[in-house]
Amino acid sequence: MNKKLMICDDDIAILEMVEIIMEDTSFVVSTEVDSRKLVKRLHEENIELLLLDLWMPVLSGEDILKTIRTDPALNKLKVMVMSAGRDAQTVAMDAGANNFIAKPFDIEDLIEQLEHL
């Protein structure tokens, strides 16, 4: 059974790359470049796993994650945060991430970690 994965990153190239990487996996992938639209889309679509960039303009991944964790309809959503930023893993885990992967990441490692979640 395919799992629904949403990827949110303000970098379109990263979205496209990860979407291509995930084509040969058990995931059905949706993408969102505008972090302000993400929570609404999570409510509308039956997403099981979120791959979320931490540092985005306007609404950061940290802010989104805190919103998700306080929303009764979304608080059980599995979230893996990705970032190249310093101290990003600490920020992500403190905000409620289930897992973290540093950019740039190894493709096999990304797939393995997502499948584990």
Secondary structure, DSSP 8 states (H G I E B T S, - for coil): --EEEEEE-S-HHHHHHHHHHGGGSSEEEEEES-HHHHHHHHHHS---EEEEES--SSS-HHHHHHHHHH-TTTTT-EEEEEE-STTHHHHHHHHT-SEEEESS--HHHHHHHHHH-
